[in-house]
């Protein structure tokens, strides 16, 4: 029997359109393959849809019009399976079973553990990191704390929250120095990130960042720095590293424009200006692979992720972790002799193996203490 794989994408985050691009790549790669892809689109208004119209990228040019043409669906658990319920004519309903879920959703309310928690409650196998790891991977603040605790190098940083008194801001900025980079803690795709060269600019940038998140990370801006990315595939038991890419940028930072608006939009992150494989010494590449795998295990990640590095010529730092990277980092794996279709198959296999392992564990006791006599309880 052919496995039906639900590809969940969209969502209410500012990375909604990037998720659509990534999902289109996955859906079309899976065509005529061993698994049947089922597109499951979450609108910005949090309505869920499942329709053949979702296969065509041109239909997303007008999101309101696309949603108006489709009927929302519901997800239910029935007979120990995840089912999509789609209304037909009159009182008729169509039930579509989902055997495995492949989340291709970026940012808040999707990559940050919310969706993973929901899927765990439904008891369906899903690719990628589990709830806690997804949440930590999305939160640069928590991620850096865990990496530091495990002896993995990150840039010097400070955290500022919207709840702090403004008098505390200056001590944080003084500790980092200028110029500095100000980042919303839980956003990706370089959204809301700014460089500040003075306290006044830093305060303005901080107010901008607070429009996206209540927690902000402040780091030194390194002018002479090279940016490298590597992808890790696997779980806590076994990890495999892709080739390394060097990312080229046009602005002070690798911006949203650099990542998605230059070149071919349909390629998403795959269209980024980069050197693959990066020109590295064997020692530096091995160090990067080791650090990336150590971070993968320390953060309890699973599936495929992309780990971004900064290199100042002397020290290598982990910049951030992407638990559901744009384009699923397939372009790095194709350079590593793993075709995109095989990458998707590996992700599904890892998801199924994890679910089987969890199903063998004790999660509840077959007893009911409420069936006994409990004196003193008022009726």
C-alpha positions in Angstrom: 0.0 0.0 0.0 1.3 3.4 -1.0 2.0 5.7 2.0 0.1 8.9 1.9 2.4 11.8 3.0 0.8 15.0 4.2 2.9 18.0 3.2 1.9 20.8 5.6 2.9 24.3 4.7 2.0 28.0 4.9 1.0 29.2 8.4 0.6 32.6 10.0 4.3 33.5 10.2 6.1 36.2 8.2 7.8 33.3 6.3 4.5 32.2 4.8 5.5 32.7 1.2 8.9 31.0 1.7 7.1 28.0 3.0 4.9 27.8 -0.1 8.0 27.9 -2.3 9.7 25.1 -0.3 6.5 23.0 -0.4 6.1 23.3 -4.1 9.6 21.9 -4.6 8.8 19.0 -2.3 5.4 18.3 -3.9 6.7 18.2 -7.5 9.8 16.2 -6.5 7.5 13.5 -5.0 5.4 13.2 -8.2 5.4 9.6 -9.6 7.5 8.5 -6.6 6.9 5.7 -4.1 4.8 7.9 -1.8 1.7 9.9 -2.6 2.0 13.6 -1.6 -1.1 15.2 0.0 -0.8 19.0 0.1 -2.2 20.5 3.3 -2.1 24.3 3.3 -2.6 26.5 6.3 -3.6 30.1 5.4 -2.4 33.2 7.2 -5.8 33.2 8.9 -5.2 29.6 10.2 -7.7 27.9 8.0 -6.6 24.5 6.7 -7.1 23.4 3.1 -6.5 20.2 1.1 -7.1 20.5 -2.6 -5.6 19.7 -6.0 -5.3 23.4 -6.7 -2.5 23.6 -4.2 -0.1 21.8 -6.5 0.1 24.8 -8.9 2.4 27.6 -7.9 0.5 30.1 -10.1 -2.6 29.8 -7.9 -0.7 31.4 -5.0 -0.4 34.8 -6.8 -3.7 35.8 -5.1 -3.9 34.0 -1.8 -7.4 35.4 -1.0 -8.8 34.2 -4.3 -7.2 30.8 -3.9 -8.7 30.2 -0.4 -12.1 31.4 -1.7 -12.1 28.6 -4.3 -11.5 25.9 -1.7 -13.4 24.6 1.3 -11.6 24.4 4.6 -10.9 20.9 6.0 -10.6 19.4 9.4 -8.0 17.1 10.9 -9.4 14.3 13.1 -8.0 11.1 14.7 -10.2 8.2 13.8 -9.5 4.4 14.2 -6.0 5.3 15.4 -5.3 7.3 12.1 -4.9 10.9 11.2 -7.7 11.8 8.8 -8.5 14.9 6.7 -12.2 15.5 6.5 -13.3 17.4 3.4 -17.0 18.4 2.9 -18.6 17.4 -0.4 -22.0 18.2 -1.7 -24.8 18.2 0.8 -24.0 16.2 3.9 -21.4 14.0 2.2 -17.8 14.1 3.5 -14.6 12.7 2.1 -12.0 11.1 4.4 -8.4 11.1 3.5 -6.0 9.2 5.7 -2.5 10.6 6.3 0.2 8.0 7.1 3.1 10.4 7.7 3.4 14.1 7.8 6.3 16.1 6.3 6.2 19.6 7.8 7.5 22.2 5.3 6.6 25.2 7.3 8.9 28.0 8.4 8.7 30.3 11.4 6.3 30.8 14.3 3.3 28.5 14.7 4.9 25.8 12.5 8.6 25.4 12.9 8.7 26.4 16.6 7.1 23.2 18.1 3.4 24.3 17.9 2.7 22.1 14.9 4.9 19.3 16.2 3.0 19.2 19.5 -0.3 19.0 17.6 1.0 16.1 15.4 2.3 14.3 18.5 -1.2 14.5 20.1 -2.7 13.0 16.9 -0.2 10.2 17.1 1.0 10.5 13.5 4.6 10.0 12.4 6.1 13.3 11.3 9.5 14.2 9.9 11.8 16.6 11.6 12.5 17.5 15.1 10.1 16.8 18.0 8.3 19.5 19.9 10.9 20.6 22.5 13.8 20.5 20.0 11.8 22.4 17.4 11.0 25.1 19.9 14.6 25.5 21.0 15.9 25.4 17.5 13.6 28.3 16.6 14.6 30.4 19.6 18.1 31.8 19.2 18.2 32.8 22.9 17.6 29.3 24.2 19.6 27.7 21.4 22.7 29.7 22.3 22.4 28.8 26.0 22.3 25.1 25.3 25.2 25.3 22.8 27.3 27.2 25.3 26.5 24.7 28.0 27.8 22.0 25.7 31.1 23.8 24.9 30.1 24.7 21.4 31.3 28.1 20.2 28.8 30.9 19.6 29.4 34.6 19.3 29.4 36.7 22.4 25.8 37.8 22.9 23.3 39.4 25.2 19.5 39.1 25.5 17.0 41.9 25.9 13.3 41.5 26.5 10.4 44.0 25.9 9.7 43.6 29.6 13.0 45.1 30.8 13.4 48.7 31.8 15.1 50.8 29.0 17.9 51.6 31.5 19.1 48.0 31.1 19.5 48.3 27.4 22.6 50.4 27.5 24.6 47.9 29.6 23.8 45.1 27.2 24.8 47.2 24.2 28.0 48.4 26.0 28.9 44.8 26.7 28.7 43.9 23.0 30.0 47.1 21.5 29.4 48.8 18.2 28.5 48.0 15.5 26.2 45.3 16.7 23.5 43.1 15.2 20.0 43.0 16.7 17.8 40.0 16.0 14.3 38.9 17.0 14.9 35.7 18.9 12.4 33.5 17.1 12.3 34.6 13.5 14.2 33.3 10.5 14.9 34.4 6.9 16.8 37.5 8.2 13.5 39.2 9.0 13.7 42.1 11.5 17.5 41.9 11.7 19.4 45.2 11.7 22.9 46.5 12.2 23.4 49.5 14.6 26.5 51.7 14.9 25.5 53.7 17.9 23.3 53.5 21.0 20.7 55.7 19.3 20.5 53.4 16.3 20.5 50.3 18.5 17.4 51.6 20.4 15.6 52.3 17.1 16.5 48.8 15.8 15.4 47.3 19.1 12.0 48.9 18.7 11.7 47.4 15.2 12.7 44.0 16.5 10.1 44.2 19.2 7.4 44.4 16.5 8.3 40.8 15.7 9.2 39.3 19.1 9.3 40.0 22.8 12.8 38.6 23.1 15.8 39.9 21.1 19.4 38.8 20.8 22.3 41.3 20.4 25.6 40.2 18.9 28.8 42.0 17.7 28.8 42.7 13.9 31.9 41.2 12.4 32.9 43.1 9.2 35.5 40.6 8.1 33.6 37.4 8.3 32.7 34.5 6.0 29.4 32.7 6.2 29.2 29.0 5.7 26.2 26.5 5.9 26.1 22.8 6.3 23.2 20.4 6.5 22.9 17.5 8.9 20.6 14.5 8.3 19.7 11.9 10.8 18.7 11.6 14.5 20.5 11.4 17.9 21.8 7.9 17.0 23.3 8.6 13.7 24.2 11.9 11.8 25.4 12.5 8.3 26.9 15.8 7.0 26.4 17.4 3.6 28.9 19.4 1.7 29.6 22.9 2.9 28.4 26.0 1.1 29.8 29.5 1.3 27.0 32.1 1.2 27.7 35.4 -0.6 25.9 38.5 0.5 25.3 42.0 -1.0 24.3 43.9 2.2 25.8 44.2 5.7 23.9 41.0 6.5 22.5 38.2 4.4 19.1 39.8 3.9 15.6 38.5 3.0 16.2 40.1 -0.4 19.5 38.2 -0.9 17.8 34.9 0.1 14.5 35.0 -1.8 14.0 38.0 -4.0 17.1 37.9 -6.1 17.2 35.5 -9.1 14.6 32.8 -9.4 11.9 33.0 -6.7 10.8 29.5 -7.5 14.1 28.2 -6.3 13.8 29.7 -2.9 17.1 29.2 -0.9 18.4 27.1 -3.8 18.6 30.3 -5.9 21.0 32.0 -3.4 24.4 33.2 -4.7 26.8 30.7 -3.1 29.8 28.5 -3.7 29.1 24.8 -3.4 31.2 23.1 -2.3 33.0 25.8 -0.4 36.7 26.1 -0.8 37.9 25.0 2.6 40.9 23.3 4.1 40.3 19.8 5.2 40.9 20.8 8.8 38.2 23.6 8.7 35.7 21.4 7.0 36.2 18.6 9.5 35.9 21.0 12.4 32.6 22.4 10.9 31.2 18.8 10.5 32.1 17.9 14.0 30.6 21.1 15.5 27.5 20.7 13.5 26.9 17.1 14.5 27.6 18.0 18.2 25.1 20.8 18.0 22.5 18.5 16.3 22.8 16.0 19.2 23.0 18.6 21.9 19.7 20.2 20.7 18.2 16.8 20.1 17.4 17.6 16.5 16.0 15.1 14.0 15.4 14.9 10.2 17.2 17.4 8.1 18.5 20.8 9.4 20.8 23.5 8.2 23.5 24.9 10.6 24.9 28.3 9.8 28.5 29.3 10.7 30.5 32.4 10.9 34.3 32.4 10.4 36.5 35.4 11.2 39.7 33.8 9.9 40.6 32.4 13.4 37.5 31.2 15.2 34.5 29.2 13.9 31.1 30.0 15.5 27.7 28.5 15.1 25.4 31.4 14.1 22.0 29.6 14.1 20.2 26.4 13.5 17.3 25.9 11.0 15.2 22.9 11.9 13.1 23.1 8.7 15.5 24.9 6.3 14.3 26.7 3.2 14.1 24.2 0.3 14.9 21.5 3.0 18.5 22.2 2.0 18.1 19.8 -0.8 20.7 21.6 -2.9 23.4 20.8 -0.4 22.4 17.1 -0.5 22.3 16.9 -4.2 25.9 18.1 -4.2 26.5 15.3 -1.7 25.1 12.7 -4.1 21.8 12.4 -2.3 19.0 13.3 -4.8 16.1 15.3 -3.5 13.7 12.4 -3.8 16.0 10.2 -1.8 16.3 12.9 0.8 12.5 13.0 1.2 12.5 9.2 1.5 15.2 9.3 4.2 13.2 11.9 6.2 10.0 9.7 6.0 12.0 6.6 7.1 13.5 8.5 10.1 10.0 9.6 11.1 8.5 6.1 10.9 11.5 4.6 12.8 11.1 7.2 15.6 7.4 6.5 15.9 8.0 2.7 16.2 10.6 3.4 18.9 8.1 5.6 20.8 5.3 3.1 20.4 7.4 0.5 22.2 7.8 2.8 25.3 5.5 2.9 28.3 3.4 6.1 28.1 0.4 5.1 30.2 -0.9 2.5 32.6 -3.8 0.3 31.9 -5.6 1.2 35.2 -8.3 3.5 36.3 -7.9 4.8 39.8 -11.3 6.5 39.5 -13.0 3.1 39.5 -12.0 2.6 43.1 -13.7 3.9 46.3 -12.6 7.5 47.0 -14.0 8.6 50.3 -14.3 12.3 51.0 -15.0 13.4 47.5 -18.2 15.5 47.4 -20.9 14.6 44.9 
